[in-house]
Amino acid sequence: MSSSSWEPQTPVVEKDRLENLTADDMNSAADLYGIRLRMEEKRKRIEAEKRQQELIANRQREKVGKAAFLQVKYSALKKKKSRSNSSYSHKVLPSCDVTH
């Protein structure tokens, strides 16, 4: 049996072994296959829900980050504005000697 590494390798089953399978064996195999399919569907559903939750968390994180940034920016602007207003009120203008 020659196969390259990218081809899926399937086990070779002997013909005699297949002929000796009973109806119970076939039912069990079908049951196991059905269980495997349901588990795979459940895994995919869980992964999709997980991705959805991650998207929601990322959006919320972005909103919170943006709100925090704007709050800091507004706070800094408010402080800067209050400093500039207070500095004008405390400055003493030089007296001008106006003689006519």
C-alpha positions, 0 to 999 in steps of 0.5 A: 500500500503506497500512500503519501503523507497528505492522503488519509490512511484508512485501515485495511479490513480483512474480508473475513472479518467483515463477513463475521459481523453480526446484526448486533455488531452492525447496530452497535457500530451504527449507534456509535456512529450516530453518537459520534455525529451528535457529539461533533454537532454539539462541539461545533455548536459550543464553538460557535457559541464561544466565538459569539461570546468572544465577539460580544466581550470584545465589543464591550471591551472596546466600548469600555475602553473608548469611554475610559479614553474619552473620560480621561481626555475630557478630564484633562481638557477640563483641568487644562481649561480651569488652569488657564482660567485661573492663571488669567485671574491671578495675573497682574497686568503691568501698569502702563504709564500713559502721559498725554 
